[in-house]
Structure formats: structure tokens, C-alpha cells
Amino acid sequence: MSNVSEPNWLKWKDDRVVDALEQQARRIATAVRDAGGRALCVGGFVRDRLLNRTSKDLDIEVFGVPPDTLPVLLQSLGKVVP
């Protein structure tokens, strides 16, 4: 058994906002992966997690999915803002 403690951001599981954002990020990443691409969380969400802050939104950068198919892929998951 290890005496290493968990990072602070793992303890955010009680925060509903972060849970909802994290779940949405996972859904998007899975859909993008299934379409042959890769999705990365970027920007303020990453900063906020590292600083143990609550995030209000989520920015994701997508690679490997053609631009004309990405909006259709993402619209099935929620509102798409270009």
C-alpha cells in the first residue's frame, strides 16, 4: 500500500459543476475518439483544476476529425458554439 496522497483535483468529486463538466468532456472525448480523432481539454478548465478552483465552462481542442463532420458529431452531445 502506498502512502502517496491523491492530488487535490481528485477530491472535487463532490462538486456538481465539475462533475457535469467532466462527464461532458468524457462524452465528447469518446465520440471524437470513435470518429478517429483526439480531444484535449484546454484553457481555463485545465488551469482551474490545477489551482483547485471551480470551472464554469469547458474548452476542448479536437484533432483528426474533418471540420465539416465535427459539428454534426458534437450536436448529438449538446449545444455547439463555433
ABEGO torsion letter per residue (X at the ends): XBABBBBAAAAAAABAAAAAAAAAAAAAAAAAAAAGBBBBBBEAAAAAAAAGBBBABBBBBBBGBBAAAAAAAAAAAEBBBX
